[in-house]
Amino acid sequence: MVNYPQSYLDMPGTYQIRVHGHLSRHWLDAASGEIFDIHHPTAEANETVFSCHVLDQSALLGIVNGLVDTGHPVIAVVRVEPETASDPGEEAGLFSV
């Protein structure tokens, strides 16, 4: 796990989130503007991976809580550099659930 300075928590960032299942159109429409690069790694995996840009950690928690509240178990949340947000293999690391 990477140790970030305390001020990091109040800064904007790009995150890649992996959830179990496929996100509904309703959920994606409600979160539009924050989410980009949505894809499904494989049909067999039954997972959705997407990137999002948030203003701070509380905004990130809002997205994660929204996923959980709508029945989408969160598998992993990873902070990524903006230029690698579309590549799931490039992780700067934050935490996995």
C-alpha positions in Angstrom: 0.0 0.0 0.0 1.3 3.4 -0.9 1.5 6.0 1.9 0.1 9.4 0.8 0.4 12.6 2.7 -2.7 13.7 4.7 -3.4 16.6 2.2 -3.7 13.9 -0.5 -7.2 13.1 0.8 -8.5 16.5 -0.1 -7.2 16.5 -3.6 -8.9 15.5 -6.9 -8.0 12.1 -8.3 -8.8 9.5 -10.8 -9.8 6.0 -9.6 -10.5 2.7 -11.3 -13.3 0.8 -9.6 -14.1 -2.9 -10.2 -17.5 -4.2 -9.2 -19.3 -7.6 -9.4 -22.0 -7.7 -12.0 -22.9 -5.3 -14.8 -23.9 -1.8 -13.9 -27.5 -0.9 -14.9 -28.2 1.9 -17.4 -30.0 3.7 -14.6 -27.0 3.7 -12.4 -24.7 4.9 -15.1 -27.1 7.7 -16.1 -27.3 8.9 -12.5 -23.5 9.0 -12.2 -22.8 10.6 -15.6 -20.1 13.2 -15.7 -18.0 11.4 -13.1 -17.6 8.0 -14.8 -15.7 7.2 -18.0 -14.0 4.2 -19.6 -16.6 1.6 -18.7 -15.8 -1.9 -19.8 -16.4 -5.6 -18.9 -13.1 -7.6 -18.8 -14.7 -10.9 -19.9 -18.2 -12.1 -20.2 -17.4 -15.0 -17.8 -16.1 -12.7 -15.1 -19.4 -10.9 -14.6 -17.6 -7.7 -13.6 -17.6 -4.1 -14.6 -14.5 -1.9 -14.5 -14.8 1.8 -14.8 -12.7 4.9 -14.1 -14.0 8.1 -12.4 -12.6 11.4 -11.5 -13.5 12.7 -8.1 -12.8 15.9 -6.2 -11.8 14.3 -2.9 -12.2 11.1 -0.8 -15.7 12.0 0.3 -16.8 12.1 -3.3 -15.2 8.7 -3.9 -17.0 7.3 -0.9 -20.2 8.6 -2.3 -19.7 6.6 -5.5 -18.7 3.5 -3.6 -21.7 3.8 -1.2 -24.0 4.3 -4.2 -22.7 1.1 -5.8 -23.2 -0.9 -2.6 -26.6 0.6 -1.9 -27.8 -0.6 -5.4 -26.5 -4.1 -5.0 -23.1 -3.9 -6.8 -20.5 -5.4 -4.5 -17.2 -3.5 -4.8 -14.2 -5.7 -5.6 -11.4 -3.1 -5.8 -10.8 0.6 -5.8 -7.4 1.8 -7.1 -6.0 5.3 -7.6 -4.5 5.7 -11.1 -2.7 8.4 -12.9 -5.0 10.0 -15.4 -3.0 8.8 -18.4 -3.3 5.2 -17.2 -7.0 5.3 -16.3 -8.0 3.2 -19.3 -5.4 0.5 -18.6 -6.5 -1.8 -15.8 -2.9 -3.2 -15.5 -1.4 0.2 -14.5 -2.2 0.7 -10.8 -0.8 3.3 -8.4 -2.7 1.5 -5.6 -5.1 2.5 -2.9 -7.0 -0.4 -1.5 -8.9 -3.5 -2.4 -12.1 -4.6 -0.8 
